[in-house]
């Protein structure tokens, strides 16, 4: 028993990953992933809130504008990348009231078009014509 205990004490309880696997790279703690995920969630929430508030300017529906915005985020569309610009063509919403509100919102966004970080091309938005 004494020999086994002595042998046990010579082995470390934890080994560095590069001792076990020489090709191992540094691992990130899960808290870093969780923190990044929370930041992205907050950014998405703030973007959705801003979009809903802007859309409600044209909808004038204080009870349902957030639900309508979430529904509109599922609109189908086509993204076209060309050398001078990026164009997003969205399908028309189901009702004329929503179509008018989205059209007016897209006109507002297109007055100062957004850009992807590191890409000089403006992103312009349109609704399908049919």
Buried (B, 14 or more C-beta within 10 A) or exposed (E): EEEEEEEEEEEEEEEEEEEEEEEEEEEEEEEEEEEEEEEEEEEEEEEBEEBBEBBBEBBEBEEEBBEBBEEBEEBEEEEEEEEEEBBEBBEBBEEEBBEEBBBBBBEEBBEEEEEEEEEEBBBBBBBEEE
